[in-house]
């Protein structure tokens, strides 16, 4: 097949969707398919380096985060016939509406990855933003999803939750696998590189948070919970790794200081060998998130044999429990404390068994090869055997 991924931004600081596009395009190319990527990044975006396929940039867009860039729509109208299919990644920005405008009367079908952006948590947490989305929904996003050949969800939990956000909801749903390739490189060298950068962590029992420093991730819950268990072992150390786009770190660091928590390291964003080194050095990965569609970092931890301690708002929590690859609790202060206490109560053999199960879970469910095959099979089924919807 020859198909196109469209995304608002490929900046890795934006989280999982950008990394997902990068890995899916690479895996598809290795399977012999032709893939291109279009984004609304500016022409000098440094983060597009390393892509194994053509990347076309149509930004920067206007109107703030909406990223209005009509050049994308014009290019799509002129080039749609070159592609067997188009995949829209994410909602609530111009690239989805541009795709609908350009392709609704064409012979090129498009698909939409929602990437958790229909989760009802956003409605509950940000009621004013949800009201704005309701004003936009009927004439734009609803049509984008309604006329897609299929709307793609990365797990059953995401599909179930998506139905709860808007009363006006009519889509052709499809669940596909999603994942990551796992670590590449020498494990020992990567661990050594991480510990060389942060020498205070040598010989410590590391609990690792890896992700954006964002209120939805439950960072405050984790700091409070860790402070309550830190005295159980003087070698316990919490590592908070990830970019801070909303300025939360200063307040969280002050919170930790007030709690008397000194065994805490903020690393900023980690990538490459440093990221993999942090995962290999950790004894457990912790994510007490209030909302998490899939969690690429969860899959990356599993790929490194690292058990995951997650909230029941991480949409793949059922798979983690079923495979014995980690522990799950509520996204509350008590639940997060329970996660850490339950982990510390495990014996060495139980932790080793869970680490073994973590890697098995990754290979079985979340390897990028399985994700690429699943996506391609879904597209083929709809392109070859599906019927194009009319844009009423």
Phi, psi and omega in degrees: 000158171236117183218168187236131169265134174239132181213151181296315180211143176262008179298120182298340177292345179283352177105202191298320183304318180296317178294322179298316178298316181301314183286322179294321179294321179295316180294319180295320179297321179294336177273001175095012180264154178262125183229142171232162179230138173236137178218169179259026174287157176290159185296340181259019182298119184287335188283359178275356177295144176093000177285142183265014181215166178297136178237125181248129185248130184240012180257188001283146178276172178251183181064042175063224184292343179294330175058060178287119182215086185299342177300329178297312180300316181297319179293319178298317179298324181280336188243000185305322185293346179284345188246144173285333182197161177231139179242121176267129179251110177097163184237174169071013175228168193297331187299328177289314179295322177298320179295316178300314180299318186283328191250351188297332179250011181264176176268006181262117180283153174232155180236157182231122166273118180281338179051041175077005186280003172252014180294132181295349176303321181295324178296319182285323185278326184232072185299325179291319176296323180294323177298318176298320179295325178297323178293328181275331189302307189296323186263353182229280190298323177302318180291322178302315182284320181300320186265001174292144176300323173202146173259125192259128176243146186269355174194165182296325181297319178297317179298318181296316182291326184300331182288350187262354188276321185225135180294325178273099189212113177216104182221159173265101188276146174209132178261128179235158176289158179213153181179203185210157181284347184084182187287148171233143181111182184275121183301313184295321179293321180293316177299318180296321180296320179294314182289334175290323178290325182234073187297339180293350182266355180298135176075009182261159173269106191264125167257123192248125164258127180227109182167182177294141173280097188217149184299330182287345184278352179073030181300322180295321177299319183293317180298315179298315182294318180296320179300329182282343182244354188300330183284358179287337179204122182294349179268353179295135182215133179262129177248122178252105185243126177153162180283149178248106183263351185237008175075031182275339190300317183300315179294322179291322178295321177294321177301314179298319180298318180295331179276357181075024184270112181253337182271068183216128180236128174260121184258347192073190182289135176245139172217173179059220184298328180293321178296310181294325177297321178297318179295316180293332181277344185276148173268340176203150176255136185235128178216092181272046190294147173278339178202125179208112184297302182231302180091079177304321181296329176297313179296322179295320177297314179302321181295338180263015181066030181254117177301147183248132178250105190231161175277167178279014172257359170276116196296345178260022183296327181296321178294321178298315180294314183301323183268000181063034187263003181175194181236152183225141175208176182290156179275059182229166176304315180294319180295318180293319176298321178298320178304309183291319180295319180296321178296314182291338179278347180288146174280169183300317180294323179293321178293322179293321178297320180293323177297318177298316179294328180299313181292321177298319178299317180298310182298320183290322192242328197236011177289144185297330179297316178296322179295317180296316178299318181296315180297315181295320179296319179295315179297316180300317181300320182278327181284316183278324185244355183275170177243125180300131177286149173276149179263086183287000000 
